């Protein structure tokens, strides 16, 4: 069965800082209750961002083998380094969660239709095993592998073709394949459309958040869903149409305010629109030779959401391929209300 869960988050001083575990224990949870550790800390978020590996190495020995780690570096602008914990509860909370992994992906499979198929299969298996209804899913968070130069060489030596020889581009390919797999598993697109979706690269899911890194060979999967029956925690799924789509955030926050709630965490994907414009006006994020566009996008969207929410410890991840509409991004907000009552859907 799925776990009833709560959400905790604490600041960190570096990618190697595991002191938040002490705060988790003070809050009344031991490490065995941790279902997932989700981190955002300083780093460039690119192929050579080994702070992700550092975070993985220091955290994984401290949590159950069944738990997953998802570390997405890059806290440009006002974003504050932190870790978010998904912890098991004995009583109903209003949120359900489940975690799992795909099999190890071979280098030549990363970013391909087979990658998407493995994600779809694993997400479906988790949903079936835990009796989570896909209609109630607010967020599917995935950490997926990328191609290093070594992996490209191994693939070519085996007479197989990597999806790309550009290691940075492989991050985008991996994220997109993961998002397509999520869309299939959640019924947002038909399984028969998977191959076409991989070719046209225009398919997107409003409930996908995927980041890629060199610190793993399989894909880590975390699913968070609403439990309409009871509890005082809520989840809302939406998407931003572009990088300055404050209206959708304000609509979500209006619902939180109506329910006298308090935001616990925001998960959002950010990207610079590939056509070089936002609402017809030119931006320069794609042409900066010093700072990659994903870093610009994280800073821009992070500032927007932080200002509206009043919190800088937010999970804003760059590279939104297939995660929300092009140039925009998926959005999931989790919050608590003082008095439990029936859950409402965001219109």
CORSUL-V254531 format. One line per field, one symbol per residue. ss: DSSP state (a for helix, b for strand, c for the rest). psi: psi as a letter, one per 20 degrees, with the letter a starting at -180 (. if undefined). burial: # if it has 16 or more other C-alpha atoms within 10 Angstrom, else .. A space follows every 10 residues. Layout:
ss: ???
psi: ???
burial: ???
This chain:
ss: ccbbbbbbbb bcccccccca aaaaaacccc aaabbbbbbb cccccccccc aaaaaaaaaa cccccccbbb bccccccccc cbbbbbbbcc ccccbbbbbb bcccccaaac ccaaaaaaaa aaaaaaaaaa cccaaabbbb bbbbbcccaa aaaaaaaccc ccccccaaaa aaaaaaaaaa aaaaaccccc aaaaaaaaaa ccccbccbbb bbbccccccb bbbbbbcccc ccbbbbbbbb cccccaaaaa aaaaaaaacc bbbbbbbbbb ccccccbbcc bbccaaaccc ccaaaaaaaa aaaaaaaaac ccccbbbbcc ccbcccccbb bbbbbbbccc ccccccc
psi: qqppqrpqqq qqirijojhh hhhghhijpr hiiphqpoqo rqrijagkni hggggghhhh iirqhiqqpo pornlrcipp prqppoqqqh rphipqqqqa qrrppqhiip jrhhghghgg gggggggghi kpphhiphpo pppqrrprhg hgggghhjkq pqhqiohghh gggggggghg gghghjjhqq hiigghhhgh kiqqpijpop qqrjjriapp ppppqqoiha rjqqqppaqp haikmhghgh gghhggghjl rppgqppqqq qpphijqoli pprjhijoih pqhhhggggg hggggghhhk pimqnopqnk ojnrqpicqq pppprqqhoq aqqqqp.
burial: .######### ##.#####.# #..#....#. ..######## #######.## ######..#. ..#...#### ######.### #########. .######### ##..#.#### ########## .###.##..# .#.#.##### ########.. ###.#..... .####.#..# ########## ######.##. #..#..##.. ..######## ########## ########.# ########## #####...#. .##.##..#. ########## ###...##.. ....##.... .######### ######..#. ########## ########## #######..# ..#....
